[in-house]
Amino acid sequence: MLVFAASDKGGTGRSVTGANVAYRRALQGGDVAYLDFDFGSPTVGAIFNVESAVRGTDKGGLHSYLRGSTDAPQWLDVWVESDRPSLRGRPDGAGRLVLLPGDKGGGEFAATEDVVRRCVRLLQRMEEDFDVTLIDLSAGRSYATDIVLTATATPELRDVTTRWLVFHRWTRQHIIAADGLVRGDDGIIELGVARGHDRAALVNSIRFVRTAVVNPNSDELAGLRPEQVAWLRNTNQALQRLSGDRRVGRTALLGSVPLDPVLQWREQLITDWDTTIRQTANRATVDAFELIAKRLDEPGAWVGL
């Protein structure tokens, strides 16, 4: 399964949520690969605490491979390469967790025929070797999005199961932006159809993920004044209406990640050490990641919209 992580804006939590979902899927027993296709800012290595790739790699990353300057991109085993003690060593029952970083100092590049051909070969290899491959795309209407849409429309990948996760924060601007990224004139659907995808199949492969969501009924808001709580509840109701009108609502929602101080102040994987021993992160956040990871191949979560 190929899972593409997209967002129209930066700061949506796309990478940190995607990395945590990949981590949780590996803990559930799946073999997982994470490809950093955020070509302008390949920094996912920092989330996995892989020091050699915090700003991308200088040892032949995805930029080098796709542009033809290396025959194979670098693979990093997170269970071995992570500098974080709680991530070192594959836990019992866990699957593989592999990071393919981008290049240091890399940048965007167009979907030429050669680039697309190399992308097809790479994704074929990932599909053969892993249960889930999560591809983290650059924000917005990027070349990276064009490359993978073109690649997955080829005969070699047309029958491979693909999912699209579109990330957005729970704000008016982000809801509108997420809808535009998917359904705009130059959005994922129209670009995908132009590249050869079936419209209905592409539409049914797209789901939304909300991040940094505040529950207006949470006990954690007990310190707010009644007027603030009332305003927050009214705002939340307005966002629910807007998301429904923009077709970004519950029927198209794969998961919702609550606001968590750890993710706000330090983008990282949340381990059980963080929730049970240090108690710096909330268990509800981990539950959200685990649910999204399970729903990636849960048939009921991908019925036609």
Buried (B, 14 or more C-beta within 10 A) or exposed (E): BBBBBBBBBEEBBBBBBBBBBBBBBBBBEBBBBBBBBBBBBBBBBBBBBBEBBBBBBBBBBBBBBBBEEBEEBBEBEBBEBBEBEBBEEBEEEBBBBBBBBBBBEBEBBEBBEEBBBBBBBBBBBBBEEBBBBBBBBBBBBBBBBBBBBBBBBBEBBEEBEBBBBBBBBBBEEBBBBBBBBBBBEEBBBBBBBEBEBEEEEBBBBBBBBBBBBEBBEEEEBEEEEEEEBEEBEEBBEEBBEBBEEBBBBEEBBBBBBBBBEBBEEEBBBBBEBBBEEEEBBBEBBBBBBBBBBBBBBEEEBBEEE
